[in-house]
Structure formats: structure tokens, C-alpha cells
Amino acid sequence: MTGLPWLETASLFASGSDALARLVRWGVREHGWRRVWLPSYYCPDVPSALMAAAGSEVGLRAYADAELWAAHDLTTIAVAPGEVVVVANQLGVRARPDTTALEARGAAIVEDHSHDLASDWALESTADFAFASLRKTLPIPDGGAVWSPRGLALPPELTAGSQANATEGATARPIARLAASLATRKPPAADDRLRFRALARTVAEPGGRPAHPGISPVSRSLLPQMPVDAWRGRRRRNLAMLADAVASASNAQVLVAPAGGVAFALTLLFRTDEERVAAQRALTARAVVPSVLWPLDPARDWGVGEADADVSSRIFSIHGDQRYDDADMRQLAAVLREVLRG
């Protein structure tokens, strides 16, 4: 695989949240970790996974981090030795923060690179540990990774059950051949995309949950064949075309990646929640379905404050990854111009 040198030494798990949960449980035993700080604007699955896996072994705290368009402000985190601070590159639009003060206080730094696996920040990291959900940007049915930019020991991988291995091993062969074909065909045919997704679904349980805690054999077999650099370059080109199309919009701000990064998707932050809802409805009526990362509610989701809920109510993302070519982007750009102008 090109583009992800850290993958050579990483421990692989079923998902990104499972990878972090395994790391934390391992850190409790090996390093005496007793508290984990998470950003307030974050995927709600992560604290849920940590609480389920670590339970009373480690405490969770949230730090304010709703301003996705600005640099991380880590100065207000009252960390102590034996504590961990998770710093996330949410939506691939965050810049690498200064963690010197946290490290001086004895905190361990864990970075989340799920939304841009090959950013300069990810490749040049000096954090104690880093993790990522691989299936956020790669076409595999499951997969999470933990690695240590500092070369520290890692939690061991988990193995899949023998029945899952037998089933997924049979599936891995055709899907691996198809992946290799897609990697060299520009652009892949629509029926090939559908075949790839159909095969990938066979290794996950209903609802998209991994069938076991370890990474599936099919995902492991696909990873070495992924042309990450080419796909990431395609995403950069596609999102640039969409950003140009909405540059004149007066009611929405485009959240852009810093130098050396590529955004996860075209993410728009609207002035009001009413304007966001109106744009969503207009796009959906034109067969464009935006995603909200994440729909957060202080009454339901752990660690979420009013500032996080406000951003969540005004934001949405539209994918422009390697599944789409220039023709797709021109068509989508025309729809975006029409909707945002209206």
C-alpha cells in the first residue's frame, strides 16, 4: 500500500472505536492510565465504546472543542500525570495542535486520524499513540488501526473466530480480485462499484456491525491493494471543484483542510439551523443526500454541550471521494449552485 507507512507497524481491530477502546484498556494495565479526555464535538460512538470496554477502570472527561474551523485550544484542559488526551482531526479540517504543555504535565497524547489517514499531521506525528477507523475513507467493510509514532509497544491484535475466518476467507478472494481491478480502471464502472459494495456487506452483521472484535480477513487482504495516494488525490480534486461551486454562497461557510491535508467531504456550516434544513430538503429533492457529522444532543450524548449542539444543527457534509469523477462533480456542483443561490 502506498501512502500509509504507519500501517506497517499498526495493530488492527474491527473498528476505530474498538481500536481506541483496546488501546485504553491496554494503557490502563501497562501505563496506569486513569482518565481519558475526549473532544466535546465527536462521534458519540467513541465514548460509548470506551465506557463499555473500560467501565470503571478509567474515567472520561470532555474538553470544549466545537470550533471546527479553528485550531484546537488545548490550554484549558486540566490534565495530570496518568491521563490521556484524545485529539481528533474531525472531518479532516483541523490543523496539528501544540501539545507541548499537555506533555509537560505528564499527559499521554492519542490522535484520531480517521478522516484523513495520510495528512501531513498523521505522517509526521510525534504523539504517543494514534488510531483511525479505516473504513471511513477506504472501501472495506470494517477495520480500525492503532499505531505509535514514538515507537511504543502496542496492544496486541485480536483474532477472528474460526467460522468467521472460513466464511470471510472465501469472500476475500473475489473481493480482492475486484479491488485490484478497480484500482487500475479509471473510472470504475457503476456495476463494479455495486458489486464491490455487495461483496463487502457479506462480512458484516446486519446493521453494519463487525462480526467479531478483530479486523476481518477480507479487510486485511484488501488493505495492501489500496492505492491510497491516488484515491486521496481524487478526493482533493473533487472537493476543490465543489468548493469552487459554493464559494459565492452567502449563507454557508466551507470548512477547508489545512496545508498538507485533504478534507473528508465538502462540509458546509450554515448561519442558522433553518437555512441548513432548507438546503438539506432542496438537495434531497434533487437526489443529493448530505450527511450530518454528527447529530449531537446534550440531553442524549455524553460530553456534548450547547456549543456542540449548535454547530451540529448548522452543519452538513457531502461526499466527493474516489467513487466520483469529474462528470459527477460537475453535475453535483450545478445542483449546489442552484440550491445555495436559492
Secondary structure, DSSP 8 states (H G I E B T S, - for coil): -BS-GGGGT-EEESSHHHHHHHHHHHHHHHH---EEEEESSS-THHHHHHHHHHGGGSEEEEE----TTS----TT----TTEEEEEE-GGG-------HHHHHTT-EEEEE-TT-TT-HHHHT---SEEEEEGGGTSS-S--EEEE-TT-----------HHHHHHHHHHHHHHHHHHHHHHHSSS--HHHHHHHHHHHHTTB-TTS-BSSSS--HHHHHHGGG-BHHHHHHHHHHHHHHHHHHTTT-SSEEEE---TT---SSEEEEESSHHHHHHHHHHHHHTT---B-S----TTTSTT--HHHHHHHHHEEEE--STT--HHHHHHHHHHHHHHHH-
